[in-house]
Amino acid sequence: MNRKILQQRTWFNLLGALILVGGLGSAALIYHRAADIPYGALGYEIADGTIYPIMPENSKAYRHNLEVYGGKFGVMMDDFNRWFLGLWQGKSLALILAGMSILVSFAFFYKAKCPSPTLKSPGTQENNPEDAG
């Protein structure tokens, strides 16, 4: 086996392992430290000893005004926007980071297992009769 192929496999395996360990470690730290405090709460309400945040998008006046000015599409886009922004905060960010680090590291492991065809060993080249003079 070609020495260059072995070096390439070693580097891809090393990079895959570093990405996997770093990504999962970061995701675990974020997940552990993340609080479930919603962003943009107007206030808090206590019911049965439990504290609930008062979110503006849950009030009827906010939804009504949004529908008056933006229509049903405006309400749907506001819901989508709040959902999408919620993905990049707290525990959902940790889960996305863990998933992405797993995908990227397995891509490096796959690349290490299947080297590029340009790095074949010298003995595998075929003799082409058209090139012979």
C-alpha positions as CSV (number, residue, x, y, z in Angstrom):
1,M,0.0,0.0,0.0
2,N,1.3,3.4,-0.9
3,R,2.7,5.5,2.0
4,K,0.8,8.6,0.8
5,I,-2.5,6.7,1.1
6,L,-1.6,5.6,4.7
7,Q,-0.8,9.2,5.6
8,Q,-4.0,10.5,4.1
9,R,-6.1,7.8,5.9
10,T,-4.3,8.7,9.2
11,W,-5.0,12.4,8.8
12,F,-8.7,11.9,7.9
13,N,-9.2,9.5,10.8
14,L,-7.5,12.0,13.2
15,L,-9.6,14.9,11.9
16,G,-12.8,12.8,12.2
17,A,-12.0,11.9,15.7
18,L,-11.1,15.4,16.7
19,I,-14.3,16.8,15.2
20,L,-16.4,14.1,16.9
21,V,-14.9,14.5,20.3
22,G,-14.8,18.3,20.1
23,G,-18.4,18.6,18.8
24,L,-19.9,16.1,21.2
25,G,-18.0,17.7,24.1
26,S,-19.2,21.2,23.2
27,A,-22.7,19.9,22.7
28,A,-22.7,18.3,26.1
29,L,-21.4,21.4,27.7
30,I,-24.0,23.6,26.0
31,Y,-26.8,21.1,26.9
32,H,-25.7,21.0,30.5
33,R,-25.4,24.8,30.9
34,A,-28.5,25.8,28.9
35,A,-31.5,26.9,30.8
36,D,-35.0,26.6,29.6
37,I,-35.7,30.3,29.9
38,P,-37.6,31.5,26.9
39,Y,-36.3,34.5,25.1
40,G,-38.5,37.7,25.0
41,A,-40.9,37.0,27.9
42,L,-43.0,40.0,28.8
43,G,-43.5,38.8,32.4
44,Y,-44.2,35.8,34.5
45,E,-47.3,34.2,35.9
46,I,-47.5,31.9,38.9
47,A,-50.1,29.2,39.0
48,D,-50.1,26.2,41.4
49,G,-46.6,27.0,42.5
50,T,-45.2,26.9,39.0
51,I,-43.8,30.0,37.2
52,Y,-44.9,30.4,33.6
53,P,-43.5,33.0,31.2
54,I,-45.9,35.4,29.5
55,M,-44.9,35.4,25.8
56,P,-46.1,38.1,23.5
57,E,-47.0,35.7,20.7
58,N,-49.5,33.9,23.0
59,S,-51.6,36.9,23.7
60,K,-54.8,37.3,21.7
61,A,-54.2,41.1,21.1
62,Y,-50.7,40.4,19.6
63,R,-52.1,37.7,17.3
64,H,-55.1,39.8,16.3
65,N,-52.9,42.8,15.4
66,L,-50.5,40.6,13.5
67,E,-53.4,39.2,11.5
68,V,-54.9,42.6,10.8
69,Y,-51.6,44.0,9.5
70,G,-50.1,40.9,7.9
71,G,-53.0,38.6,7.3
72,K,-52.9,34.8,7.8
73,F,-49.5,34.7,6.0
74,G,-48.0,37.2,8.5
75,V,-49.2,35.0,11.4
76,M,-47.7,31.9,9.8
77,M,-44.4,33.7,9.1
78,D,-44.2,35.0,12.6
79,D,-44.7,31.5,14.0
80,F,-42.0,30.1,11.6
81,N,-39.6,32.9,12.5
82,R,-40.0,32.2,16.2
83,W,-39.6,28.5,15.7
84,F,-36.5,28.9,13.5
85,L,-34.8,31.4,16.0
86,G,-35.6,29.0,18.8
87,L,-33.5,26.3,17.1
88,W,-30.3,28.3,17.7
89,Q,-30.7,28.7,21.5
90,G,-30.3,26.5,24.5
91,K,-30.7,22.7,24.4
92,S,-31.9,22.6,20.8
93,L,-28.6,24.3,19.8
94,A,-26.7,21.5,21.6
95,L,-28.7,18.8,19.8
96,I,-28.0,20.5,16.4
97,L,-24.3,20.8,17.2
98,A,-24.1,17.1,18.2
99,G,-25.9,16.0,15.0
100,M,-23.7,18.2,12.8
101,S,-20.5,17.0,14.4
102,I,-21.5,13.4,14.0
103,L,-22.3,13.9,10.3
104,V,-19.1,15.8,9.5
105,S,-16.9,13.3,11.5
106,F,-18.5,10.3,9.7
107,A,-17.8,12.0,6.4
108,F,-14.1,12.2,7.3
109,F,-14.1,8.5,8.5
110,Y,-15.7,7.5,5.2
111,K,-13.1,9.5,3.2
112,A,-10.4,7.8,5.2
113,K,-11.9,4.4,4.4
114,C,-12.3,5.1,0.6
115,P,-9.2,7.1,-0.5
116,S,-9.4,9.2,-3.7
117,P,-8.7,7.3,-7.0
118,T,-5.8,9.7,-7.8
119,L,-3.7,8.2,-5.1
120,K,-3.4,4.7,-6.4
121,S,-0.3,2.7,-5.9
122,P,2.2,2.7,-8.9
123,G,1.8,-1.0,-9.6
124,T,-1.9,-0.7,-10.4
125,Q,-1.5,1.4,-13.6
126,E,-2.5,-0.5,-16.8
127,N,-0.4,-0.5,-19.9
128,N,-2.2,1.5,-22.6
129,P,-1.1,0.3,-26.1
130,E,-2.2,3.7,-27.6
131,D,0.5,5.5,-25.6
132,A,3.3,3.3,-26.8
133,G,4.9,5.4,-29.4
